[in-house]
Amino acid sequence: MDVKEVSKKYGEKQVVTHVDLRLKKGKLTAFIGPNGAGKSTLLSMMSRLIPKDSGGIYLDGTEVKAWHTNDLSKRLSILKQANTVQLKLTVRELVAFGRFPHSKGRLTSADQHQIDKVLSYLGLSSLQNEYINTLSGGQLQRAYIAMVLAQDTEYIFLDEPLNNLDMNHAVQLMKTMVRLVSEFDKTIVIVLHDINFAASYADEIVAMKDGQIFAQGPTEDIITKEVLDELYEMNLRICELDGKRFCLYFNE
């Protein structure tokens, strides 16, 4: 996927400005940066949830706005920050919505197998017959993630999916993302606020600030004191453990 000179305004506020980005296939890419940097807006434009004001976004050489909706939904899936379903559904019924581009509501044995697989992946098999309005925030978040994974697309976009997840489930989710990339050649973009999750699991990092790309590249090139101090306007300590860098946050 290629993003070329993309910009977006809300009223008089410029939220994304002339962004150029090439998304590498078969990689886990993390979007990081301070609040208001434009990460979620850019992800929404890339997935065609909101229109861009200018520039171009291309999936396999074709503008995303030119793709037929059903064809695009078989190639690209997205989990937004805020998700609300008002229907009385079980976890399994919610996850089954992810199969709609393939089944049009008539689930086949292949669809059921995919649903079973993602429920198992995310530790939801024992909850599959529970109604979603009875779940904890973390359980519900995992159910929405399962719905997106059930869609079985090449591109998976996740906007702050670790919200409401405890430490254990957040780690398990990130390990699942790594498996999807390494074992099934998925291309995943994930918006993260925790730098250390990006440092531990991402192949590539796109750092945004003030609606622009501040830095991008392999994780080891971005998780440096020079880049992160300026990005977050903080004094950060970069440490290394088992060959991976992580951050200690503190202010002088």
Secondary structure, 3 states (H helix, E strand, C coil): CEEEEEEEEECCEEEEEEEEEECCCCCEEEEECCCCCCHHHHHHHHCCCCCCCEEEEEECCEEHHHCCHHHHHHHEEEECCCCCCCCCCEHHHHHHHHHHHHHCCCCCHHHHHHHHHHHHHCCCHHHCCCEHHHCCHHHHHHHHHHHHHHCCCCEEEEECCCCCCCHHHHHHHHHHHHHHHHHHCCEEEEECCCHHHHHHHCCEEEEEECCEEEEEEEHHHHCCHHHHHHHHCCEEEEEEECCEEEEEEECC
